[in-house]
Amino acid sequence: MTEAEVLELIRRETRFRTGVGYDVHRCAEGRRCVLGGVDIPWEKGLLGHSDADVLVHAAMDAVLGAAGLADIGTYFPDTDDQFKGADSLELAREVGRLLASHGFELCNLDIMVMAEAPRLKPHIPAMKTKVAEAFGLIPEQVGIKATTNEKLGFLGRQEGISAVAGALVRQVWPAGGPG
């Protein structure tokens, strides 16, 4: 086999892809704190064009990146009023449809939320359920963890909350279409 033939074989047989997503939003008074589709009781919320759900936004970018697609700002721009106050779980459902239309299925998500406050551990089971449902998974295919920033930086001063996510997708049909 030539080098070109080997590379083509690898390209055809590589069915799994990974993606990474990141998001951060500023904390603000008078806003809801929505993480993983769950309303978290807190005196602050997150500032953003949509519901500012950093957990779901990071997951969406990870999924899109794994499929080689553009970021969420391309599909759901903050300059478009139709996305003002949007429910991020609805946007995640749309990302799932987009993923499928490009010949991929989502295998799993792993998400880490960084926040000094509020305390998130009690809400993680509900977050897993909602995120899994939005992406067409079962809760066991979704990992959600929360950590602090040890009071360092803007996260430590409770000025914002961030999240990073990893996604594994599997190509179920070639980029040209099914079959």
Residue frames as qw, qx, qy, qz and C-alpha x, y, z in Angstrom:
[[0.000, 0.889, 0.458, 0.000, 0.00, 0.00, 0.00],
 [0.357, 0.501, -0.045, 0.787, 1.15, 3.50, -0.74],
 [0.162, -0.154, -0.491, 0.842, 1.25, 6.16, 1.95],
 [0.358, -0.031, -0.147, -0.922, -1.76, 7.86, 0.34],
 [0.637, -0.197, -0.657, -0.353, -3.72, 4.58, 0.42],
 [0.455, -0.217, -0.712, 0.489, -2.85, 4.06, 4.10],
 [0.033, 0.101, 0.269, -0.957, -3.95, 7.59, 4.95],
 [0.508, -0.100, -0.375, -0.769, -7.21, 7.08, 3.05],
 [0.615, -0.221, -0.757, -0.019, -7.84, 3.80, 4.88],
 [0.280, -0.196, -0.586, 0.734, -7.21, 5.49, 8.23],
 [0.234, 0.016, 0.004, -0.972, -9.55, 8.34, 7.29],
 [0.602, -0.148, -0.541, -0.568, -12.31, 5.91, 6.26],
 [0.660, -0.230, -0.707, 0.111, -11.94, 3.67, 9.30],
 [0.183, -0.030, -0.502, 0.845, -11.60, 6.39, 11.94],
 [0.271, -0.581, -0.649, -0.409, -15.17, 6.54, 13.14],
 [0.472, -0.726, -0.411, 0.286, -14.69, 8.11, 16.56],
 [0.303, 0.549, -0.048, 0.777, -13.93, 11.79, 17.10],
 [0.409, -0.561, -0.505, 0.512, -13.54, 13.95, 20.17],
 [0.114, 0.712, 0.158, 0.674, -14.34, 17.60, 20.77],
 [0.384, -0.322, -0.486, 0.715, -13.75, 20.13, 23.52],
 [0.045, -0.760, -0.352, -0.544, -15.96, 23.06, 24.44],
 [0.354, -0.229, -0.443, 0.791, -15.58, 25.95, 26.85],
 [0.094, -0.738, -0.357, -0.565, -17.87, 28.73, 28.01],
 [0.322, -0.248, -0.493, 0.769, -17.88, 31.42, 30.66],
 [0.111, -0.747, -0.405, -0.515, -20.48, 33.95, 31.75],
 [0.075, 0.314, -0.388, 0.863, -20.35, 36.87, 34.12],
 [0.219, -0.494, -0.785, 0.303, -22.41, 36.73, 37.32],
 [0.085, -0.313, -0.119, -0.938, -25.06, 39.41, 37.69],
 [0.210, 0.233, 0.659, -0.683, -27.76, 40.44, 40.14],
 [0.542, 0.410, 0.175, -0.712, -31.34, 39.99, 38.98],
 [0.559, 0.363, -0.624, -0.409, -30.61, 37.07, 36.64],
 [0.959, -0.163, 0.085, -0.218, -31.46, 33.38, 36.91],
 [0.142, -0.570, 0.804, 0.090, -28.68, 30.88, 37.50],
 [0.928, 0.223, 0.073, -0.288, -29.40, 28.05, 35.05],
 [0.030, -0.572, 0.809, 0.131, -26.87, 25.23, 34.83],
 [0.027, -0.017, 0.990, 0.134, -27.57, 22.02, 32.98],
 [0.338, -0.384, -0.606, -0.609, -31.14, 23.21, 32.48],
 [0.496, -0.543, -0.634, 0.237, -31.70, 23.38, 36.24],
 [0.116, -0.835, 0.008, -0.537, -32.64, 26.61, 38.02],
 [0.620, -0.079, -0.543, 0.560, -30.11, 26.90, 40.85],
 [0.325, -0.904, -0.274, -0.048, -31.27, 28.95, 43.85],
 [0.602, -0.117, -0.077, 0.786, -28.72, 31.77, 44.31],
 [0.027, -0.810, -0.242, 0.533, -28.73, 35.51, 44.83],
 [0.065, 0.591, -0.454, -0.664, -26.92, 35.94, 41.50],
 [0.837, 0.404, 0.362, -0.076, -27.42, 34.61, 38.02],
 [0.559, -0.135, 0.492, 0.653, -25.50, 34.52, 34.77],
 [0.268, 0.725, -0.023, -0.634, -25.46, 37.31, 32.22],
 [0.305, -0.083, 0.788, 0.528, -25.94, 36.34, 28.60],
 [0.354, 0.104, -0.393, -0.842, -28.07, 36.71, 25.49],
 [0.630, -0.201, -0.689, -0.297, -29.75, 33.34, 26.06],
 [0.743, -0.632, -0.147, -0.164, -30.32, 31.74, 29.47],
 [0.072, 0.798, -0.548, 0.242, -26.49, 31.80, 29.81],
 [0.934, -0.276, 0.201, -0.101, -26.27, 28.11, 30.72],
 [0.071, 0.758, -0.636, -0.128, -22.47, 27.70, 30.56],
 [0.556, -0.184, 0.810, -0.044, -22.68, 23.96, 31.15],
 [0.705, 0.497, 0.502, -0.063, -24.91, 23.32, 28.14],
 [0.375, 0.892, -0.184, -0.170, -23.05, 25.86, 25.99],
 [0.176, -0.627, 0.749, 0.122, -19.71, 24.12, 26.63],
 [0.621, 0.071, 0.780, -0.028, -21.32, 20.75, 25.85],
 [0.633, 0.712, 0.256, -0.161, -22.79, 22.04, 22.58],
 [0.226, 0.855, -0.438, -0.161, -19.42, 23.40, 21.44],
 [0.386, -0.399, 0.829, 0.059, -17.74, 20.09, 22.31],
 [0.680, 0.340, 0.645, -0.080, -20.31, 18.15, 20.27],
 [0.518, 0.840, 0.033, -0.158, -20.09, 20.51, 17.30],
 [0.008, -0.791, 0.596, 0.141, -16.28, 20.46, 17.41],
 [0.573, -0.185, 0.797, 0.034, -16.15, 16.67, 17.49],
 [0.664, 0.521, 0.535, 0.023, -18.12, 16.59, 14.23],
 [0.458, 0.004, 0.343, 0.820, -15.90, 19.26, 12.68],
 [0.054, 0.794, 0.510, 0.327, -18.72, 21.81, 12.66],
 [0.127, 0.572, -0.127, 0.800, -18.66, 25.49, 13.60],
 [0.148, -0.077, -0.690, 0.705, -19.17, 26.84, 17.14],
 [0.013, 0.628, 0.752, -0.198, -22.50, 27.69, 18.76],
 [0.000, -0.622, -0.060, 0.781, -22.07, 31.38, 17.99],
 [0.048, 0.143, -0.676, -0.721, -22.31, 30.51, 14.29],
 [0.184, -0.354, -0.875, -0.273, -25.58, 28.60, 14.66],
 [0.314, -0.779, -0.541, 0.050, -27.13, 30.68, 17.46],
 [0.390, 0.340, -0.118, 0.847, -25.58, 34.18, 17.22],
 [0.235, -0.542, -0.543, 0.597, -26.06, 36.58, 20.13],
 [0.042, 0.204, -0.183, -0.961, -26.85, 39.24, 17.54],
 [0.328, -0.240, -0.726, -0.555, -30.05, 37.40, 16.56],
 [0.413, -0.254, 0.320, -0.814, -33.08, 38.36, 18.68],
 [0.833, -0.104, -0.381, -0.387, -34.70, 34.94, 18.15],
 [0.723, -0.005, -0.606, 0.331, -32.14, 33.56, 20.62],
 [0.098, -0.470, 0.364, -0.798, -32.65, 36.25, 23.27],
 [0.584, -0.281, 0.472, -0.598, -33.53, 34.42, 26.49],
 [0.761, 0.185, -0.538, -0.312, -33.40, 31.09, 24.65],
 [0.854, -0.373, 0.321, -0.168, -33.58, 27.84, 26.60],
 [0.053, 0.644, -0.739, -0.192, -30.17, 26.27, 26.04],
 [0.527, -0.010, 0.846, -0.079, -31.63, 22.77, 26.27],
 [0.659, 0.648, 0.306, -0.227, -33.72, 23.58, 23.18],
 [0.300, 0.821, -0.445, -0.196, -30.56, 24.74, 21.42],
 [0.311, -0.403, 0.861, 0.019, -28.88, 21.49, 22.48],
 [0.696, 0.324, 0.621, -0.161, -31.70, 19.52, 20.86],
 [0.554, 0.809, -0.052, -0.189, -31.03, 21.45, 17.65],
 [0.008, -0.700, 0.707, 0.101, -27.32, 20.62, 17.93],
 [0.566, -0.075, 0.817, -0.079, -28.29, 16.96, 18.24],
 [0.698, 0.601, 0.356, -0.160, -30.34, 17.20, 15.02],
 [0.311, 0.867, -0.357, -0.155, -27.44, 18.95, 13.29],
 [0.314, -0.498, 0.808, 0.036, -25.04, 16.25, 14.45],
 [0.669, 0.201, 0.712, -0.080, -27.30, 13.50, 13.08],
 [0.598, 0.767, 0.133, -0.191, -27.75, 15.33, 9.78],
 [0.219, 0.804, -0.547, -0.083, -23.97, 15.23, 9.34],
 [0.832, 0.193, -0.517, -0.058, -23.79, 11.49, 9.94],
 [0.240, 0.322, -0.729, 0.554, -22.73, 11.36, 13.58],
 [0.659, -0.597, -0.402, -0.217, -24.14, 10.07, 16.83],
 [0.157, -0.721, 0.452, -0.502, -23.13, 11.26, 20.28],
 [0.696, -0.022, -0.698, 0.164, -21.53, 8.61, 22.49],
 [0.553, -0.589, -0.463, 0.365, -20.95, 10.56, 25.68],
 [0.061, 0.841, -0.062, 0.534, -20.36, 13.94, 27.33],
 [0.654, -0.368, -0.400, 0.526, -18.09, 14.84, 30.22],
 [0.033, 0.808, 0.121, 0.576, -18.55, 18.30, 31.69],
 [0.521, -0.294, -0.441, 0.669, -16.76, 20.21, 34.47],
 [0.083, -0.890, -0.239, -0.379, -18.28, 23.38, 35.94],
 [0.502, 0.005, -0.374, 0.780, -16.00, 25.79, 37.77],
 [0.266, -0.733, -0.205, -0.592, -17.80, 27.96, 40.33],
 [0.132, 0.223, -0.653, 0.712, -16.94, 29.20, 43.80],
 [0.309, 0.325, 0.673, -0.588, -20.68, 29.45, 44.47],
 [0.727, -0.364, 0.237, -0.532, -23.42, 28.30, 44.43],
 [0.395, -0.274, 0.875, -0.063, -22.99, 24.76, 45.69],
 [0.574, 0.306, -0.440, -0.619, -23.81, 22.51, 42.74],
 [0.045, 0.179, -0.982, 0.039, -23.36, 18.94, 43.95],
 [0.395, 0.267, 0.742, -0.472, -27.00, 18.50, 45.09],
 [0.557, 0.595, 0.067, -0.576, -28.21, 19.53, 41.61],
 [0.016, 0.454, -0.788, -0.416, -25.97, 17.27, 39.52],
 [0.335, 0.197, 0.921, 0.025, -28.42, 14.31, 39.22],
 [0.400, 0.740, 0.429, -0.330, -31.13, 16.62, 37.82],
 [0.149, 0.757, -0.389, -0.502, -28.60, 18.27, 35.50],
 [0.199, -0.240, 0.902, 0.297, -27.48, 14.89, 34.17],
 [0.400, 0.450, 0.791, -0.113, -31.06, 13.87, 33.46],
 [0.337, 0.836, 0.186, -0.391, -31.90, 17.10, 31.62],
 [0.054, 0.690, -0.565, -0.449, -28.68, 17.25, 29.61],
 [0.312, -0.059, 0.929, 0.189, -28.94, 13.58, 28.67],
 [0.437, 0.600, 0.646, -0.180, -32.52, 14.01, 27.47],
 [0.257, 0.850, -0.062, -0.455, -31.66, 17.11, 25.42],
 [0.100, 0.616, -0.695, -0.358, -28.82, 15.33, 23.62],
 [0.867, 0.158, -0.297, -0.367, -30.67, 12.01, 23.20],
 [0.371, 0.340, -0.811, 0.297, -28.53, 10.14, 25.73],
 [0.715, -0.546, -0.435, -0.041, -29.15, 8.31, 28.99],
 [0.342, -0.913, 0.177, -0.138, -27.81, 9.86, 32.22],
 [0.839, -0.354, 0.305, 0.278, -25.04, 7.23, 32.42],
 [0.684, 0.421, 0.240, 0.545, -23.58, 8.71, 29.21],
 [0.060, 0.855, -0.009, 0.515, -23.21, 12.13, 30.82],
 [0.636, -0.277, -0.404, 0.597, -20.58, 13.02, 33.40],
 [0.041, -0.849, -0.059, -0.523, -21.04, 16.28, 35.28],
 [0.658, -0.302, -0.392, 0.568, -18.64, 17.46, 37.93],
 [0.060, -0.946, -0.074, -0.309, -18.29, 20.72, 39.82],
 [0.704, -0.167, -0.255, 0.642, -15.24, 22.28, 41.38],
 [0.138, -0.954, -0.098, 0.247, -14.14, 25.60, 42.79],
 [0.584, 0.678, -0.161, 0.417, -11.24, 27.76, 41.67],
 [0.681, -0.283, -0.376, 0.561, -9.80, 27.84, 45.21],
 [0.142, -0.898, -0.249, 0.335, -10.86, 31.51, 45.50],
 [0.415, -0.309, 0.382, 0.765, -8.42, 32.46, 42.73],
 [0.104, 0.082, 0.553, 0.822, -9.16, 34.90, 39.90],
 [0.405, -0.097, -0.148, -0.897, -12.53, 36.08, 38.64],
 [0.665, -0.234, -0.663, -0.252, -14.08, 32.68, 39.34],
 [0.489, -0.182, -0.659, 0.542, -12.79, 32.75, 42.90],
 [0.034, 0.097, 0.248, -0.963, -14.24, 36.23, 43.41],
 [0.299, 0.505, 0.785, -0.198, -17.63, 34.91, 42.18],
 [0.190, 0.544, -0.165, -0.801, -17.56, 37.24, 39.18],
 [0.612, 0.349, -0.471, -0.531, -18.32, 34.41, 36.76],
 [0.795, -0.098, 0.584, -0.132, -18.91, 30.72, 36.22],
 [0.358, 0.547, -0.626, -0.425, -17.20, 28.63, 33.55],
 [0.884, 0.004, 0.438, -0.163, -17.48, 25.14, 32.14],
 [0.171, 0.516, -0.749, -0.379, -15.39, 22.88, 29.97],
 [0.864, 0.122, 0.351, -0.339, -16.77, 19.82, 28.19],
 [0.058, -0.352, 0.851, 0.385, -15.53, 16.87, 26.22],
 [0.801, 0.283, 0.180, -0.495, -17.62, 14.93, 23.71],
 [0.276, -0.202, 0.882, 0.325, -17.12, 11.65, 21.89],
 [0.696, 0.428, 0.061, -0.574, -19.03, 11.15, 18.66],
 [0.532, -0.055, 0.801, 0.268, -19.13, 8.23, 16.26],
 [0.341, 0.355, -0.425, -0.759, -19.52, 8.61, 12.53],
 [0.632, 0.171, 0.711, -0.256, -22.42, 6.41, 11.46],
 [0.699, 0.566, 0.395, 0.186, -22.30, 7.27, 7.77],
 [0.561, 0.048, 0.186, 0.805, -19.82, 9.06, 5.49],
 [0.039, -0.457, -0.118, 0.881, -19.86, 12.83, 5.12],
 [0.139, 0.042, -0.581, -0.801, -21.42, 12.55, 1.66],
 [0.681, -0.117, -0.082, -0.719, -24.59, 10.99, 3.03],
 [0.729, -0.204, 0.593, -0.274, -25.98, 7.68, 4.28],
 [0.909, 0.376, 0.045, -0.174, -25.16, 4.49, 2.51]]
